[in-house]
Amino acid sequence: MQGKVRQFGIEVGTLPIGQKNCITDVAGVRVGHVTLDESLDHEGGYACTGVTAILPHGENLFQHKVTAASYVLNGFGKTTGLVQVNELGVIESPIMLTNTFGVPAVTQGTLRYMLDMNQDIGHTTGTINLVVGECNDSYLNSIRACSVTAEHAVEAIQNASPNTAQEGAIGAGKGMMCFGYKGGIGSSSRIVKVDKNEISYTVGCMVLSNFGHSSEFLAERYVAPANQCVSTLAPTDGSIMIVLATDAPLSSRQLKRVIKRCGIGLGRTGSHYSHGSGDIVIGFTTAHNIPHMSEQLVETRIQLREDHPVMNQLFVAAAEATEEAILNSLAQAQTTIGRNGHQVEAYSFQKA
């Protein structure tokens, strides 16, 4: 049986969840997937991979940027664009997720999509900063075949929808593993209420989970599995990409403080950020629409006071949403067979 962990009686944390319990609870955010699931010509070869696109809003992202930040928990990863994100504090393109060797093709496809949308890039204005993250899915996916193409990246962006995002073995998560079981895409959200509930902010998280050994999974913190065999599998170079979205008015520096707390949620599941794990967080807020071009000397943005209690609640929301998103990536995944007949079992949660 598949479903979010709350369908099995598991409730993570204390803050209320959003209506969809998904990153798309943050108004404007869109998610799209392309999944590759097919045999390849060479013996035992199998494309078990894909692309996931996360769009902060549905407008032209280059012309209307959002405040952003990133944070590296452990740097065994091959991302693009994070240096400029942290230097300028904005994101101006879709956030793309794929497998390790798919990064060049996805970067190229995303670039082509954004160039077609913006004729001024590299002509009458500067270049564009593309953000692509990855995890290694080579146990299930014939990663050397480089099955992901630039066209798949474009298709994932075009598929992006504000509806509840699909989770589990979908998109970039098709070939991923988590604690030796089938992992992949997972999502969750939290609502932070302030000023006697007259104001509220939403925090949404999406993960691409591909880390850990079953012996590390703190399963006793959750409902015990039903007839679950202990897996001996573990990702070759396990990683996790975490994308955090919010509508809270935060500066890039404040946002970085918030997304650091995603590591708490990751640790609560049992991860210790292993040597070969690329554990990376990308965060953005939709509160600011930052125009690419302006003749103004100064710009004004609203941001929360640092010492207001709401900041602590946003920290809590980041930790809780990350933890539950990881569990959802397990609960929503299906047992998957990939290259050379390799099989990864879904983790069986017991309904309370």
C-alpha positions, 0 to 999 in steps of 0.5 A: 500500500502506497500513500503519505505516511500520515495515512499510516498514522505517522504524524511528524512534529507539532505544526499543522500541514498545508492543504496538500502537504506538498511543496506546492502549498506555497502559492505559485510553486509548480512541480513537473516530472519526466520519468524514464523506465525502459530497457536499453539495447545493451544486455542488462541495460536499463534506463531507470531515471528521470528529471524533476523541475521545481518552479518558484512561480509560473511567470518568467523566472529570469525577468521576475527573480526570487530571493534564494539561498543554498547550504551545503551539509556535505559537499560530495555533489555535482550541482550547478549554479549555487555559487551565484545563488549565494553571491547574489541571493536570487534564483532566476531559473527552474530548479532542476533535479536529475541523476549525476551524469544527467546534469550536463544535459539537463543544464543544456535543456534548461538553458535552451528553454530559458533562452527561447523565453528570453531573447535578451539573454546574452544579447542585450543583457547578461547571461543566466544562472541555472540551478541543477542538483543530482543524486547517483542512481547507478544501482538501478539505472545504467548511468553510463548510458546518459539516457537523460537528454536536454529535451527531457529537461524541457518536458519536465519544465513544461509539465510543471503544475501547481497541483499536488506533486507526484512522489516516490519513484517518479521523475528524478527519483525513479532510480533512487534509494533511501536507507536501502529501500526504494526512495526518490521524491518526497514532499511535505509542508507546514503552516506557521501562524503568528499574531493570534493566527491573523497572519500565516506563512507556508513552508514547503519541502521537496526532497530527492532521497538517495542515502543511507543504510537500513541499519541507520534508519531510526525506524523505531521513531515511527510505526514499525514495518509490517513483515519487513526484511532488513535491506542490505543495500545502500547507495554507492554514493548516497545523497539527498537534494532538499528544496525548501520553499516559503512565502515568508518575507525573508532576506537571503541571509535569513533564508539561509538560516532557515534552510540550515535547519533542514539538516535537523530533519535529515538527521532525525531520520538517521542520516549522519551525512556520510563521506560520499553523500552530497547533502545540499539544500536550496531555498527560496521565498516567493515573497519578493518579485525582483525585476531583472531590469530597473532604473531605480537606484534603490529597491525596498523589500519587506523582511521579518524581524530577526528577534520575532518568535516567528523565526523559531517557528520557521526553523521548526517548520523546516526541520519537520517538513524535511523529515516528513518529506523523506518519510514520504519519499519512502512511503510513496515509492514502489518496488523497482527493478532496474539494470542487470535485474537489480531490485530495490524493495519498497519500505512497508509502513504498517497502518496504525 
